[in-house]
Amino acid sequence: MTPLLAAVQAPDIDWAGLSPLLALLGGAIVVLFAGLLGPRFIRAHVVPALSVVAFGATIGCVMWQWDEQASLIEGALRLDKLTLITALVVAITGIATTFLAWRDDATREVAHGEFFALLLTSSAGMVVLGAADNLVSAFVGLELLSLPLYILCAALLRSERSLESGLKYLIIGSVGSATLLYGFALLYGATGKTDYGNLAAQLIREGLAGDVLVLTGIGMTIVGLAFKASMAPFHQWTPDVYEGAPTPVTAFMSVATKIAAFAVIIRLFDTALLPAVDDWRPVWIAIAVVSILIGNVGALGQSSLKRMLAFSSVAQAGYILVGVVVVTELGIQAVLFYLVVYLLANMAAFAVITLRERETADGDDLSAMRGLAAQRPIAAVAMTLAMLSLAGIPATAGFIGKFRLIEAAADGGYTWLGIVIVIGSMISLAYYLPV
């Protein structure tokens, strides 16, 4: 053995810490091969059941590692509460999506094995994105998240709207990814570092917080992440994609993509770019305010429930962003709590929409909700609670979530942002309550 080879050491890999990610990737492989088996019963029922098992195993691994903190794969990923909460929310969303898609036309048209394997792979990308502690691993997670979703949006192969949805998401998503990649490249060019800790130290050591190259990189990074998180004014693709995609895929995107996007925003801007907080905070505040106003106003008058919830998701992203920009522990706690509330309310709403699409000829139109209380009382209760929670009506979890965001804004010296949240919530009553 040569001295050079003797000096090379294999990276220390914490397999236990990687277990939630391995459960998703392993599940994707098993599901894909199971889908190749001939009997229709296996494809139609065993494959989705295996997907539920994979997501359940992920939740089990999260619980197993709940109190652990570690640096994974030579600092590329980080195991901490943020990573584990991201994996937990994504896995719960994945289970709900699997049940919604169990008898959906999309799973038959694109093939059961491929559909659920893509769902698990995209979920793995979200976990990587949330755990990323390095610019390179963050971009790898983003692409692993996005590429399967482009295909899933176009899963209804006989539907022109679904194919259009997939194409639009591919084009706009590619623009967002390219913008983000150029932003990362500029940050690396200015600092010579890719891992978050060293990047922050270099910004402080060299006094680069106000450097033109760094500011340009931060600006492009913000734009790229705003595209992915459906924030105004980079939200134009959202209503069309949400409406055209299969409803279970729309439900998955509306929740899981949000938690992954905000996880990377929290970790990147509250760690790597924290020394430049005075430069990027005004931009994020402007995006938050614009998202709240445009999202709520855009949802007014929408007859399609999926388009209405698409604009609603833009407004919800604005609310959540308020907790990020205050850069306090209270703000991050409020963000994570609100994301969980948003998961429950949004998945309940999309579950009812999926039900009515199969039972009525009205599809996702508002008229499909007529008579729901008489025909499906439990579904009516679920939809009512979901709408009231998203609107932030008192005595609902959504009210508590928004109250905590307002409290975090006031505590951070941005009381006026709390007022903007209240105004946005008042406008939202005009489109949530008619449902």
Secondary structure, DSSP 8 states (H G I E B T S, - for coil): --HHHHH-------TTTTHHHHHHHHHHHHHHHHTTSS-HHIIIIIHHHHHHHHHHHHHHHHHHTTT--EEETTTTEEESHHHHHHHHHHHHHHHHHHHHHTT-HHHHHH-HHHHHHHHHHHHHHHHHHHHB-BHHHHHHHHHHHHHHHHHHHT--TT-HHHHHHHHHHHHHHHHHHHHHHHHHHHHHHHHS--BHHHHHHHHHHTT-TT-HHHHHHHHHHHHHHHHHTT-TTS-THHHHHHHHS-HHHHHHIIIIIHHHHHHHHHHIIIIITGGGHHHHHHHHHHHHHHHHHHHHHHHTT--BHHHHHHHHHHHHHHHHHHHHHT-SHHHHHHHHHHHHHHHHHHHHHHHHHHHHHHH-SSTTBGGGGTTHHHH-HHHHHHHHHHHHHHHT-TTSHHHHHHHHHHHHHHHTT-HHHHHHHHHHHHHHHHHHTT-
